[in-house]
């Protein structure tokens, strides 16, 4: 698999990683044995970057990855986690003492002395401009609790604020064929600063997999059921903030652009990979077959210019009015 670098982390990773939210919660039930099989399948297929968070299943995702790491010492994997969403979302919570406690818990869950990469998990917007927050993160690096830090953001402005800080190693942001705004300013700024870009929600919560239709339903424990209006967290995390019916129409328009022999999901992932400045894309997987199929997107040829233009046209007509001015 093609490798790309995090300059400030000093590591290269495969361009397709694995997002491990599904292994914790909020996507329906994934059993422990199946979760470990998903991890094994992804890594055997070439994945070297895993992304999790302390809040996914209240630590379950981290713990499963920790068990997987213990069974495969010296695997060479880079594991990124996130912190901050297990407490009330107020800027006052983002202190050095809390950071130490949160990272100590993640180190225990993952079974490591030092975390590879810790990201602030979509904190309140004022946090991104608080000097004390970055001083505290720098202290964690000095204390060798973490090797590097980054941020996960909801908005372009939050990303740009973090990129301007010299210690920020990565920005995780929603980027997919339904969320083009980061291409305008965030990706160029990150590339210029040497900040890695982690592209999350690349399939728009599965909409861009092409598997859903107007009859699809989701379980009560699936955020695609209970968060469509942002009842639990930012609505942009569910279907990228796109109305489900509009998203289905857009997928139907995109389908003729899919290369022969590729799935809709692989096409959507290849689109992300082709965007200049992307370091790694982190699709999730609820079974080993999905994990294997996602990795195969890295083997597709880069999409031709006319295909990229086709994606832009569908976005401009159907998606832009819903999301472009929001995030």
C-alpha positions in Angstrom: 0.0 0.0 0.0 1.1 3.5 -0.7 2.7 5.2 2.4 2.3 8.8 3.3 4.0 10.8 6.1 3.1 12.7 9.2 6.1 15.1 9.1 5.7 16.3 12.7 5.1 12.8 13.9 8.1 11.4 12.0 6.1 8.4 10.7 4.8 7.0 7.5 1.5 5.1 7.4 -0.5 3.3 4.8 -2.9 5.7 3.0 -5.9 3.6 4.0 -6.3 3.2 7.8 -9.1 1.8 10.0 -11.4 3.9 12.0 -12.4 2.0 15.2 -15.6 3.8 16.3 -17.6 0.9 15.2 -15.7 -1.4 17.5 -16.8 0.6 20.5 -20.4 1.7 20.1 -23.0 3.7 18.2 -23.0 1.6 15.0 -25.0 -1.4 16.3 -23.4 -4.3 18.1 -20.0 -5.7 17.0 -19.0 -8.7 19.1 -15.5 -9.0 20.6 -14.4 -11.8 18.4 -15.6 -10.1 15.3 -13.9 -6.8 16.3 -10.6 -8.6 16.7 -11.1 -10.3 13.3 -11.8 -6.9 11.7 -8.5 -5.6 13.1 -6.6 -8.7 12.0 -8.1 -8.6 8.5 -7.3 -4.9 8.1 -3.7 -5.2 9.2 -3.1 -8.3 7.1 -4.4 -6.3 4.1 -1.9 -3.6 4.7 -3.4 -1.1 7.2 -0.8 0.4 9.5 -2.8 3.2 11.1 -5.7 2.7 13.6 -7.8 5.5 14.9 -9.8 5.2 18.1 -11.0 7.4 21.0 -11.5 7.0 24.8 -15.2 7.6 24.4 -15.9 4.8 21.9 -17.8 2.4 24.0 -16.3 4.2 27.1 -13.0 2.6 26.4 -14.1 -0.6 24.7 -12.5 0.3 21.3 -9.2 1.2 23.0 -9.3 -2.0 25.0 -9.9 -4.2 22.0 -7.0 -2.6 20.1 -4.9 -3.0 23.2 -5.6 -6.7 23.3 -4.8 -6.9 19.6 -1.5 -5.1 20.1 -0.5 -7.5 22.9 -1.1 -10.4 20.6 1.1 -8.8 17.9 4.1 -7.2 19.5 6.4 -5.2 17.3 3.6 -4.9 14.7 4.8 -1.4 13.6 1.2 0.0 13.8 0.5 3.6 14.6 -2.4 4.0 16.9 -4.1 7.4 17.3 -6.6 8.0 20.0 -8.7 11.0 21.1 -9.6 12.6 24.4 -12.1 15.0 25.9 -15.6 13.7 25.0 -16.2 11.8 28.3 -16.8 15.0 30.2 -19.2 18.0 29.9 -18.1 20.0 26.9 -16.9 23.2 28.5 -13.5 24.9 27.8 -12.6 24.8 31.5 -12.3 21.0 31.3 -9.3 21.2 29.0 -6.5 21.4 31.6 -3.2 19.7 32.1 -4.4 17.7 35.1 -7.3 16.3 33.0 -5.1 15.6 30.1 -2.8 13.6 32.3 -5.7 11.6 33.7 -7.3 11.1 30.3 -4.1 9.9 28.6 -3.2 7.7 31.6 -6.5 5.9 31.1 -5.9 5.5 27.4 -2.4 4.2 28.0 -3.9 1.6 30.3 -6.6 0.7 27.8 -4.1 0.3 25.0 -1.4 -1.3 27.1 1.3 1.2 26.1 3.7 3.4 27.9 3.5 6.2 25.4 0.6 7.0 23.1 1.6 7.5 19.4 -0.8 10.3 18.7 -3.5 11.9 20.9 -6.1 14.2 19.4 -8.4 16.7 21.1 -11.8 15.2 20.2 -13.9 18.0 18.7 -13.7 20.2 21.8 -15.6 23.5 22.2 -14.4 26.1 19.6 -12.6 28.4 22.2 -10.2 25.5 23.1 -8.6 25.8 19.7 -7.3 29.3 20.4 -6.3 28.8 24.1 -2.5 29.0 24.6 -2.8 27.1 27.8 -4.2 24.1 26.0 -1.2 23.8 23.7 1.2 24.4 26.6 -0.4 21.5 28.4 -0.2 19.3 25.3 3.5 20.2 24.9 4.0 19.1 28.5 2.5 15.7 27.8 5.1 15.3 25.0 7.9 16.4 27.3 6.7 13.9 30.0 6.7 11.2 27.3 3.0 10.3 27.9 2.4 11.0 24.2 4.7 11.1 21.2 2.7 13.8 19.4 -0.7 15.6 19.5 -3.3 16.7 17.0 -6.9 17.7 16.8 -10.2 16.4 15.5 -12.4 19.3 14.3 -15.9 20.0 13.1 -15.2 23.2 11.2 -12.7 24.7 8.7 -11.9 27.6 11.1 -11.1 25.2 14.0 -8.7 23.3 11.7 -7.0 26.5 10.6 -6.5 27.6 14.2 -4.9 24.3 15.1 -2.7 24.3 12.0 -1.2 27.6 13.0 0.3 26.1 16.1 3.8 24.7 15.7 3.2 21.6 17.8 0.1 20.3 16.0 1.0 17.1 14.2 -2.4 16.3 12.6 -5.8 17.5 11.9 -8.7 15.0 11.6 -11.6 16.4 9.6 -14.6 15.1 7.7 -13.7 14.9 4.1 -15.7 13.0 1.4 -17.6 13.6 -1.8 -20.3 15.3 0.3 -17.9 17.5 2.2 -15.6 19.5 -0.1 -15.1 22.6 1.8 -11.8 21.5 3.5 -10.2 21.4 0.0 -10.4 25.1 -0.3 -8.2 26.2 2.6 -7.5 23.4 5.1 -5.6 21.0 3.0 -3.4 23.6 1.4 -2.6 25.2 4.8 -1.8 21.8 6.3 0.5 20.8 3.5 2.4 24.1 3.8 2.8 23.7 7.5 3.7 20.0 7.5 0.6 18.9 9.3 -0.9 15.5 8.5 -4.6 15.3 7.4 -6.7 12.4 8.7 -9.8 12.1 6.6 -12.7 10.8 8.7 -16.3 9.9 7.8 -15.1 9.2 4.2 -18.3 7.2 3.3 -20.7 9.7 4.9 -21.7 7.2 7.5 -22.2 4.6 4.8 -24.3 6.7 2.4 -21.4 6.7 -0.1 -21.2 2.9 0.1 -24.1 2.7 -2.2 -25.8 0.0 -0.1 -28.7 2.0 1.2 -32.1 2.9 -0.3 -35.3 4.5 0.9 -36.2 1.3 2.7 -33.1 1.1 4.8 -33.5 1.3 8.6 -31.0 1.5 11.4 -31.1 0.1 14.9 -31.9 2.0 18.0 -28.3 1.8 19.1 -27.0 3.2 15.8 -26.3 7.0 15.5 -27.7 7.0 12.0 -31.1 6.5 13.7 -30.8 8.6 16.9 -28.5 11.5 15.7 -30.0 12.6 12.4 -31.0 15.9 13.9 -27.9 16.2 16.1 -29.6 15.0 19.2 -26.5 13.3 20.7 -23.5 15.1 19.0 -22.8 17.3 16.0 -25.2 16.5 13.2 -22.4 16.7 10.7 -21.0 13.4 12.1 -24.1 11.6 10.8 -24.3 11.3 7.0 -22.0 14.3 6.9 -25.0 16.5 7.8 -26.7 15.6 4.5 -30.4 14.8 4.4 -30.7 11.1 3.9 -33.0 11.3 0.9 -30.9 14.0 -0.8 -27.8 11.8 -0.1 -29.5 8.8 -1.9 -30.2 11.0 -4.9 -26.6 12.2 -5.0 -25.3 8.6 -4.8 -27.5 7.7 -7.8 -25.9 10.6 -9.7 -22.4 9.5 -8.7 -22.8 5.8 -9.5 -22.1 6.1 -13.3 -18.7 7.6 -12.3 -17.5 4.5 -10.5 -14.7 2.7 -12.4 -15.3 -0.7 -13.8 -14.6 -3.4 -11.3 -14.8 -1.1 -8.3 -17.5 -0.7 -5.7 -19.2 2.6 -4.8 -17.4 2.6 -1.5 -14.0 2.0 -3.1 -14.7 4.8 -5.5 -15.6 7.2 -2.7 -12.4 6.2 -0.8 -10.2 6.7 -3.9 -11.7 10.2 -4.3 -10.4 11.0 -0.8 -7.0 9.5 -1.4 -6.6 11.6 -4.6 -7.0 14.9 -2.7 -3.6 16.6 -2.4 -2.6 16.9 1.3 -4.5 13.8 2.6 -2.2 11.6 4.7 -4.6 8.8 5.6 -8.3 8.0 5.2 -9.9 6.1 8.1 -13.1 4.2 7.0 -14.7 2.1 9.6 -15.8 -1.5 9.1 -18.4 -3.6 10.8 -17.2 -6.9 9.4 -13.9 -8.3 7.9 -15.3 -8.1 4.3 -15.8 -4.4 4.6 -12.3 -4.0 6.0 -10.8 -5.9 3.1 -12.8 -4.0 0.5 -11.8 -0.6 2.0 -8.1 -1.4 1.7 -8.6 -2.4 -1.9 -9.4 1.3 -2.7 -5.7 2.0 -2.5 -5.1 -0.3 -5.5 -7.4 1.7 -7.8 -5.9 4.0 -10.3 -6.2 7.7 -9.5 -9.5 9.1 -10.8 -9.4 11.0 -14.0 -10.0 14.8 -14.1 -13.5 14.3 -15.7 -14.5 12.1 -12.9 -13.4 14.6 -10.3 -15.3 17.3 -12.2 -18.4 15.0 -12.1 -18.2 14.7 -8.3 -17.9 18.5 -8.0 -21.0 19.0 -10.2 -23.1 16.7 -8.1 -21.9 18.4 -4.9 -22.6 21.9 -6.3 -26.1 21.0 -7.3 -27.4 18.8 -4.5 -25.0 18.9 -1.5 -23.5 22.4 -1.3 -26.7 24.1 -0.3 -27.1 21.9 2.7 -23.6 21.8 4.2 -21.1 24.2 2.7 -21.8 27.2 4.9 -22.1 25.1 8.1 -18.8 23.5 8.7 
